[in-house]
């Protein structure tokens, strides 16, 4: 099944396996870049490495047997579906002991990786979900309108509209009165067309709940059309396109994805600038790994901001699951902390479990000067 976005992440982070271990596997399957044999070899090497790691793990027999079945399931799934795979990436999640299995086709190629852990590894999914927004594209002309749904890098038609709006006509008459009358008539028909298009856009918003709206129309029509939009929809407008109603789907998609990338980068820059401003005035914000983990442990974090692919070793309290940079003992319970290969992954997963927003910033950015990580806070304890 295709990655649907936040819903899949919530399913994975909300999985309660009690004390069980689970398996997460990510594989790049972009056949435009890799030959099938290269993909098969990469998976085989990962599975062999996983089996070696499994043999050396300090875990009970039932847990290890469950992980072994996970790997067998993943190998079988790939063998059965390798011929039909036509997406850039594949993610597989399994906990055989609890009967949990979730394969996801990814719209963006991930880094090849497998992870045994007590919870599913979802950081790559969070990054991909952020990369793609749910967009409605409206192409509007004097007579026609077409709407498209763009999600996870794919496009599909939603709706179309054609109105009986005559072309511009120049007619003479006594002091131009006839020409002015016809012009008023045409304007009225055009405004009615825009009004219908605005209502269809609002209906689609209520049905599909898109995040952004991209609009393409003649420059002198933007203001007239947008004046008819419901305020909820008007605030969703994030960009203007140049595509025409007659353009092909691939052409429309290409322009929309390029515009999406530009808008997201601008939003990332704005987020980092707001964080820096909040830090400089001593407000509700933290920066740097140690202070941000401390805020996360205290439930202070409202949204987490982290450089994409930033990683750091850390430690975790086995009892309270508090995260630390280098604390050998948990300050709360004095128990010895366990080593984490990547405390950033754990921080992101913990934030997602607590319904905190997570914004991953494309490097390089000004966030690099503040330790690659920070957070907007709900309060300070």
MARTORVEX-363616 format. One record per residue (C-alpha): x, y, z; residue in three letters. Coordinates in steps of 0.001 Angstrom, whole numbers, padded with zeros to 6 digits, always signed. Each point is the difference from the previous one (the first is absolute). Layout:
<nodes>
XYZAla...
</nodes>
This chain:
<nodes>
+000000+000000+000000Unk+001092+003584-000613Unk+001207+002257+002777Unk-002979+002169+000917Unk+001888+002379+002268Unk-000483+000834+003649Unk-002634-002707+000490Unk+002500-002785-000717Unk+002547+001571+002334Unk-002593+000185+002778Unk-000866-003668-000560Unk+003650-000969+000398Unk+000817+002255+002951Unk-003220-001085+001716Unk+000792-003716-000292Unk+000174-001562+003452Unk+002127-003137-000107Unk+000376-000209+003754Unk+003546-001220+000516Unk+000491-001312-003524Unk+002631+000936-002554Unk-001079+001182-003458Unk+001683+000223-003395Unk+000101+002973-002381Unk+001587-000212-003452Unk+000494+002726-002620Unk+001115-000739-003555Unk+000595+002249-002991Unk-001821-001576-002979Unk+000367+002720-002638Unk+000267-002025-003217Unk+000778+003161-001917Unk+003259+000218+001933Unk+000672-003583+001049Unk-000149-003281-001867Unk-002195-002713+001479Unk+003089-002077+000836Unk+001492+002944+001950Unk-003199+000318+002042Unk-000092-003745+000661Unk+003663-000002+001055Unk-000522+002937+002358Unk-002923-001770+001697Unk+001919-003279+000244Unk+002949+001755+001650Unk-002299+001756+002485Unk-001787-003211+000928Unk+003285-001862+000427Unk+001281+002785+002248Unk-003239-000108+001973Unk+000347-003753+000551Unk+003554+000423+001267Unk-001158+002745+002381Unk-002908-002160+001130Unk+002274-002902+000955Unk+002099+002244+002241Unk-002942+001779+001681Unk-000561-000377+003725Unk-003713-000805-000138Unk-002311-002875+000905Unk-000689-002849-002417Unk-003598+001073-000724Unk+001088+003527-000866Unk+002812-001189-002241Unk-002275-002522-001713Unk-002494+002800-000675Unk+002711+002165-001559Unk+001132-002945-002116Unk-003554-000439-001312Unk-000087+003744-000736Unk+003026-000364-002259Unk-001504-003018-001762Unk-003238+001902-000609Unk+001922+002925-001467Unk+002047-002226-002284Unk-003140-001804-001211Unk-001886+003249-000574Unk+002798+001429-002106Unk+000348-003191-002057Unk-003737-000040-000740Unk-000225+003694-000867Unk+003357+000955-001518Unk-001409-000166-003528Unk-002851+002410+000751Unk+001930+002500+002115Unk-000155+003348-001796Unk+000631+002486+002791Unk+003315+001573+001089Unk-000082-001597+003433Unk-001389-002801+002141Unk-000473-000183+003763Unk-000923-003169+001885Unk-001089-000172+003641Unk-000573-003221+001907Unk-000571-001434+003442Unk-000725-003672-000654Unk-000592-000798+003628Unk-002964+002421+000044Unk-001149-000625-003553Unk+000851+003511-001201Unk+001023+000498-003634Unk+000021+003210-002052Unk+001658+000424-003424Unk+000145+003546-001413Unk+000932+001225-003471Unk+001950+003249+000326Unk-000050+002952-002442Unk+003605+000860+000839Unk+003014-002324+000179Unk+001199-000552+003603Unk+003428-000973+001235Unk+000263-003812+000191Unk-000287-000969+003637Unk-001464-002571+002374Unk-000644+000550+003702Unk-000841-002386+002854Unk-001508+001950+002873Unk-002823+000168+002519Unk-001853+002448-002296Unk-000207+000481-003748Unk+002536+002273-001663Unk-002098+002764-001598Unk+002411+002892-000483Unk+000356-000560-003781Unk-003802-000042-000308Unk-000262+003285+001894Unk+002565+001561-002325Unk-001808-001242-003123Unk-003385+001142+001297Unk+001420+003473+000573Unk+001473+000030-003480Unk-003436-000430-001587Unk-003078+002057+000852Unk-003579-000728-001015Unk-000569+002541-002773Unk-002990+001035-002067Unk+000907+001581-003356Unk-002575+002192-001732Unk+000519+000978-003644Unk-002448+002762-000884Unk-000788+001685-003314Unk-002858+002254-001151Unk-002181-003000-000831Unk+001566-003054+001624Unk+001315-001198+003330Unk+001783-003215+000917Unk+000931-001257+003448Unk+002693-002559+000821Unk+001012-001819+003163Unk+003764-000289+000571Unk+001172-002150+002879Unk+003243-001906+000605Unk+001313+001017-003417Unk-003014-001312-001955Unk-002738+001884-001843Unk-003608-000881-000763Unk-002895+002036-001444Unk-002672+001077+002459Unk-002563+002123-001785Unk-000591+002158-003069Unk-002323+002876-000872Unk-000975+001725-003217Unk-002047+003209-000047Unk-001658+001804-002888Unk+002104+003141+000077Unk+000260+001703-003431Unk+003323+001291-001190Unk+000769+003688+000071Unk-001983+001895-002618Unk+000610+003533-001244Unk-003181+001634-001247Unk-000460+003622-001031Unk-003020+002117+000727Unk-001110+003457+000970Unk+002790+001307+002280Unk+001014-003606+000607Unk-003108-000779+002080Unk-000619-003332-001737Unk+003620-001022+000552Unk-000218+000871+003694Unk-003255-001937+000373Unk+001520-003123-001521Unk+003109+000403+002138Unk-002118+000131+003158Unk-001844-003106-001164Unk+003255-001860-000595Unk+001349+001077+003386Unk-003150-001291+001694Unk+000307-003381-001751Unk+003699-000191+000877Unk-000654+000796+003665Unk-002700-002687+000069Unk+002566-002454-001406Unk+002490+000967+002717Unk-002706-000309+002639Unk-000828-003554-001139Unk+003693-000902-000045Unk+000434+001370+003525Unk-002951-002078+001249Unk+001385-003180-001589Unk+003384+000737+001615Unk-001652+000363+003412Unk-001950-003247-000487Unk+003226-001823-000925Unk+001736+001445+003060Unk-002758-001305+002268Unk+000220-003424-001641Unk+003771-000422-000341Unk+001429+002378+002646Unk+003017+000997-002108Unk+002863+001852+001687Unk+000842+002410-002815Unk-001669+001526-003038Unk+001942+000917-003150Unk-001879+002182-002501Unk+000765+000678-003655Unk-001912+002688-001909Unk+000577+003239-001836Unk+001768+002538+002214Unk-002868+002505-000184Unk-002484-002660+001177Unk+001674-001091+003251Unk-001538+002752+002098Unk-003501-000425-001474Unk-000004-003756+000505Unk+001533-000008+003472Unk-002592+002539+001209Unk-002636-002738-000486Unk+001908-002635+001994Unk-001033-000954+003505Unk+002477+001372+002531Unk+000956-003559+001069Unk+001028-000773-003574Unk+001600+003379-000705Unk+002484-000521+002816Unk+001044-003310-001591Unk+001360+001738-003110Unk+003760-000568+000042Unk+001049+000745-003549Unk-000927+000949-003541Unk+000713-002182-003005Unk+000277+000644-003738Unk-001506-003262-001252Unk-003066+000125-002257Unk-003193-002049+000038Unk+001118-001733-003195Unk+003401-001114+001386Unk+000840-003660+000565Unk+000019-001606+003461Unk+003799-000527+000019Unk+000575+003683-000821Unk-002404+001180+002711Unk+001545-002382+002556Unk+003545+001102-000824Unk-000791+003684+000533Unk-001986-000710+003174Unk+002805-002066+001573Unk+002595+002653-000842Unk-002197+002656+001596Unk-000580-002257+003018Unk+003769-000310+000527Unk+000419+003790-000160Unk-002829+000632+002450Unk+001235-002630+002455Unk+003520+001396-000004Unk-001391+003486+000663Unk-002099-001390+002862Unk+003019-001809+001458Unk+002019+003222-000077Unk-002874+001829+001688Unk-000277-002678+002712Unk+003718+000194+000780Unk-000093+003798+000077Unk-002956-000036+002420Unk+001830-002481+002225Unk+003120+002173+000051Unk-002050+003113+000784Unk-001722-001814+002877Unk+003368-001181+001340Unk+001577+003454-000202Unk-002793+001581+002001Unk+000121-002772+002613Unk-003471-001226-000868Unk-001632-003417-000266Unk+002686-001794-001973Unk+003012-002238+000490Unk+003011-000830-002148Unk+002797-002537+000074Unk-000382-003690+000697Unk+000320+000016+003787Unk-002494+002790+000688Unk-002476-001272-002589Unk+000050-003555+001389Unk-000492+001451+003488Unk-003061+001914-001204Unk-001336-003117-001719Unk+000434-002040+003182Unk-002020+002606+001916Unk-002869-000002-002562Unk+000742+003654-000824Unk+000412-000413-003751Unk-002703+001246-002342Unk+001905-000565-003244Unk+003414-001459-000739Unk+002336+001503-002613Unk+002918-002140-001182Unk+002448-000086-002895Unk-000879-002776-002445Unk+002251-003075+000467Unk+001658+001477+003117Unk+000950-002864+002307Unk+001748-000333+003339Unk+000680-002751+002473Unk-001785+000350+003334Unk-001482-001860+002932Unk-003452-000977+001251Unk-001427-000827+003416Unk-001321-003594-000174Unk-002780+000826+002472Unk-001262+003488-000852Unk+001211+000110-003632Unk+001531+003427+000607Unk+002638+000942-002559Unk+003472+001316+000793Unk+003183+000948-001779Unk+002521-001575+002376Unk-001641-000714+003379Unk+001286-003392+001185Unk-002753-000109+002641Unk-003523+001336-000256Unk-000196+003065+002309Unk-003585-000968+000885Unk+000350-003668+001002Unk+003795-000421+000110Unk-000182-003072-002229Unk+002725-000572-002555Unk-000960+001420-003384Unk+000208-002015-003224Unk+001966+001092-003059Unk-001920+001247-003055Unk+001697-000076-003378Unk-002114+002995-001048Unk-001742+002042+002660Unk-001409+002324-002698Unk-002139-002822-001373Unk-001338-000686+003488Unk-000697+003704+000565Unk-001991+000250-003237Unk-001999-003131+000773Unk-000695+001199+003542Unk-001184+003382-001323Unk-002292-001682-002526Unk-001463-002292+002669Unk-000859+003111+002021Unk-001663+001621-003041Unk+002691+002666-000238Unk+000722+001486-003415Unk+003381-000969-001450Unk+001660+002179-002640Unk+003104-001430-001658Unk+002152+002731-001548Unk+001964-000476-003217Unk+003695+000773+000578Unk+001828+002279-000141Unk-002018+002459+002077Unk+000441+002416+002897Unk-001146-002815+002306Unk+003475-001517-000456Unk+001422+002805+002184Unk-002349-000959+002834Unk+000938-003658+000305Unk-002163-001292-002890Unk-003008-000394+002293Unk-002419+002131+001976Unk-003604+000236+001098Unk-002877+002389+000511Unk-001282-000483+003551Unk-003480+000013+001518Unk+001402+001254+003282Unk+003157-000086+002079Unk-000042-002016+003194Unk
</nodes>
